[in-house]
């Protein structure tokens, strides 16, 4: 099973002695996706084409990049003899991984949690999603970004500028987030906070019905969603734990930022 849209992966076919099945958007793919749609509030959908068969695939996933994973799974199902209707039904029932473009509805405000990782590629894809989304107002919340310590000033400033092109309001949340205030935007739409608790207070006071809030970067930013759903007392900035705050036994133990 090879991604035909990636030349390096596609070239692996010459090294394989077994059957090769290519998937992708290119016309050379054996199983390909056409007419891809994913502009929020719409979820990812596309037309699956295999030989003479065409099937509209609808998913619950947010964002165009998911089509690669879905298409790979559908192609594998086809290779294993599954019916196209059955594979389409399975794709429609699939759920996103927590913290990977995960929609969380909080009253009349929706959070899109993309805080599981913070690589430059995943952050850029999230900003593209926000640009294409349809919402009353768009807010980008940016936490800790990967591999930035040696060039934090430049990275956070550029990230804030990039976020501002996609969002109406930008909220930086990290010890280096204040570098984002130097972004050249010509307005005061960028705000910086050292702690998640302060960012939560700001969003609680400023988020409005119909807002779409994209959350990217690390730093236990899921607390921005958790605190709007249930009581949350722990606001430690760096607790050293790697598990999600949603499942942490200390979530309801009072702890101040620090």
Secondary structure, DSSP 8 states (H G I E B T S, - for coil): -EETTSHHHHGGGGG-SS---EEESSTT-SEEEEEEE--TTS--EEEEEETTEEEEEE-S--STTHHHHHHHHHHHHHHTT--HHHHHHHHHH----TTSSEEEEETTEEEEEE-S---HHHHHHHHHHHHH---SEEEEEE-B-SS-GGGHHHHHHHHHHHHHHH-SEEEEESTTGGGGGG---SSS-EEEESSHHHHHHHHHHH--TTEEEEEESBSSTTHHHHHHHS---B--S-----S-GGG-TTTTS-B---
